[in-house]
Amino acid sequence: MDGFLTTQMGTPESDDYSTTMDDYLDATATEDYSDFSPCDMTSVREFRKYYEPPLYATIVFLGIVGNSLVIWIYMHFKTRVKTMTDVYLLNLAIADLMFLLTLPFWASDALNGWTFGPLVCKITSACYKINFFSSMLLLTCISVDRYIVIVQTTKAQNSKKKRLLCSKLVCLIVWLLAVFLAVPELIFAGTKHSNGEDSNLELCTLVYWNKENNHLKIMVRVLQILMGFCLPLVVMFFCYTCIIHTLMKTRNFEKHKALRVILAVVAVFVLSQLPFNAMLIVEATQAANVTITDCEVSKSFDIVTQIMKGLAYTHSCLNPFLYAFIGVRFRRDLLKMLRYYGCVAPNGKLSKLYGTPFRSSVMSDTDTTQALSL
């Protein structure tokens, strides 16, 4: 995602610790700060070199396996897409998969700097943001659909076909909105040379033209925080609070399992996204009013931000397990597919475990969501 806005020696110019796409206070080449000494961020780049490639490799491997299985199941069972959440889950898997495909570029960037040229920098940065925003917005849509199906059951039952058609329109709007939110990357993403010991290193970052664009940097950052974290969090909190209230009034013995799933979904989202978005808030504050002027403090914040960024990225490889594979119908379809390709014996332990009928519950996956059907 984004690098921390390193502000050093009293100047709002951040100096390239991070070769990622969003170093918003970076690269004002036309500015003259001859009265200040630039902060050498070589140590931060060294940290990235050892931290990001192995972490990204793990995330990419797990994420590609999980999201590809989700898409494969939907393609294998062509009648699988029957509910709004089915449509959202399929689009979420596509968004996460496309997001994961950008990570090898940033892993290479951490090792050797940006070697792919300015055009690929612009395209990769835009693709990253499009799929990041679409993923967050689709999680919001899934929360709303769960709320409608579980809290407003009668309304959901009476409008299945209409809601399925509506979900496809919503997905189209989500993708268009994500493209719009990625416009800053299309405009400002570019390459520049780093400062410090490795001054010949090429970086891929957002390059603003002059310091008068500071308000634009702040706006872009605030927009990311609002659309990529605050909006999904508020909607998820409202929807899942209502769902929990509805479940608590039922007497079904499986409601406690469903509650644990809800808590897991919310906890993973908050724990993975909150720390990094807190750093983005500090970045926006830095852009509005420079407060960190010590070079060593700036470096420390940059390293912490790298760690938080890696944590936030893990969400893309956890989504298939949180939103798909814990659902009864999804697990059964996976088992059927594995049987079909001879990966699982018909009478094996796995077949006996998932081949037996499951007790239905208020969270039944037949009409609601895979993620809460247990």
C-alpha positions as CSV (number, residue, x, y, z in Angstrom):
1,M,0.0,0.0,0.0
2,D,1.5,3.3,1.0
3,G,4.7,4.4,2.5
4,F,4.9,6.6,5.5
5,L,5.4,10.3,4.8
6,T,8.9,10.8,6.0
7,T,9.5,14.4,6.8
8,Q,13.0,15.3,7.6
9,M,15.0,18.3,8.8
10,G,12.0,20.7,8.7
11,T,11.0,20.1,5.1
12,P,7.8,18.5,3.8
13,E,9.8,16.6,1.3
14,S,9.9,12.9,1.9
15,D,12.9,11.1,0.6
16,D,12.2,7.8,-1.1
17,Y,12.7,5.4,1.7
18,S,9.9,3.5,0.0
19,T,9.8,2.7,-3.7
20,T,6.1,2.0,-3.4
21,M,3.5,3.9,-5.4
22,D,2.1,6.3,-2.8
23,D,4.9,8.3,-1.2
24,Y,2.8,11.4,-1.2
25,L,5.2,13.9,0.2
26,D,7.9,12.7,-2.1
27,A,9.5,13.8,-5.4
28,T,8.9,17.5,-5.7
29,A,11.8,17.9,-8.1
30,T,11.1,21.6,-8.8
31,E,11.4,22.6,-5.1
32,D,14.5,24.1,-3.7
33,Y,15.3,23.0,-0.2
34,S,19.0,23.9,-0.2
35,D,18.8,25.1,3.4
36,F,18.0,21.6,4.6
37,S,19.9,18.4,4.7
38,P,18.0,15.4,3.1
39,C,17.5,12.4,5.3
40,D,19.3,9.3,4.0
41,M,16.7,6.5,4.1
42,T,19.1,3.7,3.0
43,S,18.6,1.8,6.3
44,V,14.8,1.8,5.7
45,R,15.3,0.4,2.1
46,E,17.6,-2.2,3.6
47,F,14.8,-3.2,5.9
48,R,12.4,-3.5,3.0
49,K,14.9,-5.6,1.1
50,Y,14.8,-8.3,3.8
51,Y,11.2,-7.9,5.0
52,E,8.9,-7.5,2.0
53,P,10.0,-10.2,-0.5
54,P,9.5,-13.2,1.8
55,L,6.3,-11.8,3.2
56,Y,4.9,-10.9,-0.2
57,A,5.9,-14.4,-1.5
58,T,3.9,-16.0,1.3
59,I,0.9,-13.8,0.8
60,V,0.9,-14.3,-3.0
61,F,1.2,-18.1,-2.7
62,L,-1.6,-18.4,-0.1
63,G,-3.8,-15.8,-1.8
64,I,-3.5,-17.2,-5.3
65,V,-4.3,-20.7,-4.1
66,G,-7.3,-19.6,-2.1
67,N,-8.8,-17.1,-4.5
68,S,-8.1,-19.4,-7.5
69,L,-10.0,-22.2,-5.8
70,V,-13.0,-19.8,-5.2
71,I,-13.0,-18.8,-8.9
72,W,-12.5,-22.4,-10.0
73,I,-15.4,-23.6,-8.0
74,Y,-17.7,-20.9,-9.4
75,M,-16.6,-21.8,-13.0
76,H,-16.9,-25.5,-12.4
77,F,-20.4,-25.3,-11.0
78,K,-21.9,-22.9,-13.5
79,T,-25.1,-22.8,-11.6
80,R,-23.3,-21.8,-8.4
81,V,-24.0,-18.1,-8.5
82,K,-27.4,-18.0,-7.0
83,T,-27.3,-15.3,-4.4
84,M,-26.0,-11.7,-4.1
85,T,-23.2,-12.9,-1.9
86,D,-22.2,-15.4,-4.5
87,V,-21.8,-12.6,-7.0
88,Y,-19.9,-10.5,-4.4
89,L,-17.6,-13.4,-3.5
90,L,-16.7,-14.1,-7.1
91,N,-15.9,-10.5,-7.7
92,L,-14.0,-10.3,-4.4
93,A,-11.8,-13.3,-5.4
94,I,-11.1,-11.6,-8.8
95,A,-10.2,-8.3,-7.1
96,D,-7.9,-10.0,-4.5
97,L,-6.2,-12.1,-7.2
98,M,-5.5,-9.1,-9.4
99,F,-4.2,-7.2,-6.3
100,L,-1.9,-10.1,-5.4
101,L,-0.4,-10.1,-9.0
102,T,0.9,-6.6,-8.3
103,L,2.9,-7.7,-5.2
104,P,5.8,-9.4,-7.1
105,F,6.5,-6.0,-8.7
106,W,6.8,-4.4,-5.3
107,A,8.9,-7.2,-4.0
108,S,11.3,-6.8,-6.9
109,D,11.2,-3.1,-6.2
110,A,12.3,-3.7,-2.6
111,L,15.3,-5.7,-3.8
112,N,16.6,-3.9,-6.8
113,G,14.6,-0.7,-7.1
114,W,12.1,-0.1,-9.9
115,T,13.5,-1.6,-13.1
116,F,10.3,-1.9,-15.2
117,G,10.0,1.7,-16.5
118,P,7.6,4.6,-15.8
119,L,4.7,3.1,-17.8
120,V,4.6,-0.1,-15.9
121,C,5.0,1.9,-12.7
122,K,1.8,3.8,-13.6
123,I,-0.1,0.8,-14.7
124,T,0.9,-1.3,-11.7
125,S,0.1,1.5,-9.2
126,A,-3.3,2.0,-10.8
127,C,-4.1,-1.7,-10.8
128,Y,-3.1,-2.0,-7.2
129,K,-5.4,0.8,-6.1
130,I,-8.3,-0.4,-8.3
131,N,-8.3,-3.8,-6.8
132,F,-7.7,-2.5,-3.2
133,F,-10.7,-0.2,-3.3
134,S,-12.9,-2.8,-5.1
135,S,-12.0,-5.4,-2.5
136,M,-12.9,-3.1,0.4
137,L,-16.1,-2.0,-1.2
138,L,-17.1,-5.6,-1.9
139,L,-16.6,-6.6,1.7
140,T,-19.0,-3.7,2.5
141,C,-21.6,-5.2,0.1
142,I,-21.3,-8.6,1.6
143,S,-22.0,-7.2,5.0
144,V,-25.1,-5.4,3.7
145,D,-26.3,-8.5,2.0
146,R,-25.9,-10.6,5.2
147,Y,-27.9,-7.9,7.1
148,I,-30.8,-8.1,4.6
149,V,-30.9,-11.9,4.5
150,I,-30.7,-12.5,8.2
151,V,-32.3,-9.4,9.8
152,Q,-34.9,-8.8,7.0
153,T,-35.6,-12.4,6.1
154,T,-39.1,-11.9,4.6
155,K,-38.0,-9.1,2.4
156,A,-35.0,-11.1,1.2
157,Q,-37.1,-14.2,0.4
158,N,-39.6,-12.1,-1.6
159,S,-37.0,-10.4,-3.9
160,K,-34.4,-13.1,-4.7
161,K,-34.3,-12.6,-8.5
162,K,-34.4,-8.8,-8.1
163,R,-31.6,-8.8,-5.6
164,L,-29.4,-11.1,-7.7
165,L,-29.8,-8.7,-10.7
166,C,-29.2,-5.8,-8.4
167,S,-25.9,-7.4,-7.1
168,K,-24.5,-7.4,-10.6
169,L,-25.3,-3.7,-11.0
170,V,-23.7,-3.0,-7.7
171,C,-20.6,-4.8,-8.7
172,L,-20.4,-2.8,-11.8
173,I,-20.7,0.4,-9.8
174,V,-18.1,-0.8,-7.4
175,W,-15.5,-1.4,-10.1
176,L,-16.3,1.9,-11.8
177,L,-15.9,3.7,-8.4
178,A,-12.6,1.9,-7.8
179,V,-11.3,3.0,-11.2
180,F,-12.3,6.6,-10.3
181,L,-10.5,6.4,-6.9
182,A,-7.4,5.2,-8.7
183,V,-7.2,8.3,-11.0
184,P,-4.4,9.9,-8.8
185,E,-2.2,6.8,-9.6
186,L,-2.9,7.2,-13.3
187,I,-2.0,10.9,-13.2
188,F,0.9,11.1,-10.7
189,A,2.6,7.7,-10.6
190,G,6.1,7.8,-12.0
191,T,9.7,7.1,-11.5
192,K,12.5,9.2,-9.8
193,H,16.0,8.7,-8.5
194,S,16.6,8.2,-4.8
195,N,18.8,10.2,-2.5
196,G,21.4,8.9,-0.2
197,E,24.1,6.3,-0.8
198,D,22.2,4.6,-3.7
199,S,21.3,7.8,-5.5
200,N,21.2,5.9,-8.9
201,L,18.3,3.7,-7.6
202,E,15.1,4.2,-9.6
203,L,11.9,4.5,-7.5
204,C,8.3,4.1,-8.4
205,T,6.2,6.6,-6.5
206,L,3.5,9.3,-6.8
207,V,5.4,12.3,-8.1
208,Y,3.6,15.6,-7.4
209,W,4.8,18.6,-9.4
210,N,5.2,21.2,-6.7
211,K,4.5,21.9,-3.1
212,E,1.3,23.8,-3.8
213,N,-0.2,20.3,-4.5
214,N,0.0,19.6,-0.8
215,H,-3.8,19.9,-0.4
216,L,-4.2,17.4,-3.2
217,K,-1.9,14.9,-1.4
218,I,-4.1,15.3,1.8
219,M,-7.3,14.9,-0.2
220,V,-6.0,11.7,-1.8
221,R,-4.9,10.3,1.5
222,V,-8.1,11.2,3.3
223,L,-10.2,9.6,0.5
224,Q,-8.2,6.4,0.8
225,I,-8.8,6.3,4.6
226,L,-12.5,7.0,4.2
227,M,-13.3,4.7,1.3
228,G,-10.8,2.0,2.1
229,F,-11.3,1.7,5.8
230,C,-13.8,4.0,7.6
231,L,-16.8,3.2,5.3
232,P,-16.4,-0.6,5.3
233,L,-15.8,-0.6,9.1
234,V,-18.9,1.5,9.9
235,V,-21.1,-0.6,7.6
236,M,-19.7,-3.9,8.9
237,F,-20.1,-2.7,12.5
238,F,-23.8,-1.7,12.0
239,C,-24.7,-4.8,9.9
240,Y,-23.0,-7.4,12.1
241,T,-24.3,-5.7,15.3
242,C,-27.9,-6.1,14.0
243,I,-27.1,-9.7,12.9
244,I,-25.8,-10.6,16.3
245,H,-28.9,-9.1,18.0
246,T,-31.1,-11.2,15.7
247,L,-29.1,-14.4,16.3
248,M,-29.2,-13.9,20.1
249,K,-33.0,-14.0,19.9
250,T,-33.0,-17.4,18.3
251,R,-32.8,-20.7,20.1
252,N,-30.8,-22.6,17.4
253,F,-27.8,-24.3,19.0
254,E,-25.6,-23.3,16.1
255,K,-26.0,-19.6,16.6
256,H,-22.9,-19.6,18.8
257,K,-20.8,-20.9,15.9
258,A,-22.2,-18.2,13.6
259,L,-21.4,-15.6,16.2
260,R,-17.8,-16.8,16.3
261,V,-17.6,-16.5,12.6
262,I,-18.9,-12.9,12.7
263,L,-16.4,-12.0,15.4
264,A,-13.6,-13.6,13.4
265,V,-14.5,-11.7,10.2
266,V,-14.7,-8.3,12.1
267,A,-11.6,-9.0,14.2
268,V,-9.4,-9.9,11.1
269,F,-10.6,-6.8,9.3
270,V,-9.8,-4.5,12.2
271,L,-6.5,-6.1,13.2
272,S,-5.2,-6.1,9.7
273,Q,-6.4,-2.7,8.5
274,L,-6.6,-0.5,11.6
275,P,-2.8,-0.2,12.3
276,F,-1.9,0.7,8.8
277,N,-4.8,3.2,8.4
278,A,-3.7,4.8,11.7
279,M,-0.4,5.4,10.0
280,L,-2.1,6.9,7.0
281,I,-3.9,9.4,9.3
282,V,-0.5,10.4,10.7
283,E,0.7,10.8,7.1
284,A,-2.3,13.1,6.3
285,T,-1.5,15.1,9.4
286,Q,2.1,15.4,8.3
287,A,1.0,16.7,4.9
288,A,-1.2,19.3,6.5
289,N,1.2,20.3,9.3
290,V,4.8,19.0,9.4
291,T,5.5,17.8,13.0
292,I,8.2,15.2,12.6
293,T,11.5,16.8,11.8
294,D,14.0,14.4,13.3
295,C,15.5,12.1,10.7
296,E,15.8,9.1,13.0
297,V,12.2,9.4,14.2
298,S,11.2,9.6,10.6
299,K,13.1,6.4,9.8
300,S,11.5,4.6,12.7
301,F,8.0,5.5,11.5
302,D,8.8,4.4,8.0
303,I,9.8,0.9,9.3
304,V,6.7,0.7,11.4
305,T,4.6,1.6,8.4
306,Q,6.2,-1.1,6.3
307,I,5.3,-3.7,9.0
308,M,1.7,-2.4,9.2
309,K,1.5,-2.4,5.4
310,G,2.5,-6.1,5.2
311,L,-0.1,-6.9,7.9
312,A,-2.8,-5.1,5.9
313,Y,-1.9,-7.1,2.7
314,T,-2.5,-10.4,4.5
315,H,-6.3,-9.7,4.3
316,S,-6.2,-10.5,0.6
317,C,-5.1,-14.1,1.2
318,L,-7.4,-14.6,4.2
319,N,-10.6,-13.5,2.4
320,P,-11.3,-16.9,0.7
321,F,-11.1,-18.7,4.1
322,L,-13.2,-16.1,5.9
323,Y,-15.9,-15.6,3.3
324,A,-16.0,-18.8,1.4
325,F,-14.4,-22.0,2.7
326,I,-16.1,-21.9,6.1
327,G,-19.5,-22.0,4.4
328,V,-21.2,-25.4,4.2
329,R,-22.3,-25.2,0.6
330,F,-18.9,-24.0,-0.5
331,R,-17.1,-26.8,1.3
332,R,-19.4,-29.4,-0.2
333,D,-18.8,-28.0,-3.7
334,L,-15.1,-28.1,-3.1
335,L,-15.3,-31.7,-2.1
336,K,-17.4,-32.6,-5.2
337,M,-14.8,-30.9,-7.4
338,L,-12.0,-32.8,-5.7
339,R,-13.8,-36.0,-6.1
340,Y,-14.5,-35.2,-9.7
341,Y,-10.7,-34.8,-10.4
342,G,-9.8,-37.8,-8.3
343,C,-8.1,-35.9,-5.6
344,V,-10.3,-37.4,-2.8
345,A,-11.5,-40.9,-2.4
346,P,-15.3,-41.3,-2.5
347,N,-15.2,-43.2,0.8
348,G,-12.3,-41.3,2.4
349,K,-12.4,-39.5,5.8
350,L,-12.9,-36.2,4.1
351,S,-15.9,-37.4,2.1
352,K,-17.5,-38.8,5.2
353,L,-16.9,-35.6,7.1
354,Y,-18.4,-33.3,4.5
355,G,-20.6,-35.8,2.7
356,T,-23.1,-36.2,5.6
357,P,-26.0,-33.9,6.0
358,F,-25.5,-30.8,8.1
359,R,-28.1,-29.6,10.5
360,S,-29.7,-26.5,9.2
361,S,-29.7,-23.2,11.1
362,V,-30.9,-19.7,10.8
363,M,-27.7,-19.1,8.9
364,S,-28.4,-21.7,6.3
365,D,-26.3,-21.3,3.2
366,T,-29.1,-22.2,0.9
367,D,-30.4,-18.6,0.8
368,T,-27.9,-16.6,2.9
369,T,-24.2,-16.5,2.9
370,Q,-21.5,-19.1,2.7
371,A,-19.4,-17.4,5.3
372,L,-21.8,-17.8,8.2
373,S,-23.2,-21.2,7.4
374,L,-21.6,-23.8,9.6
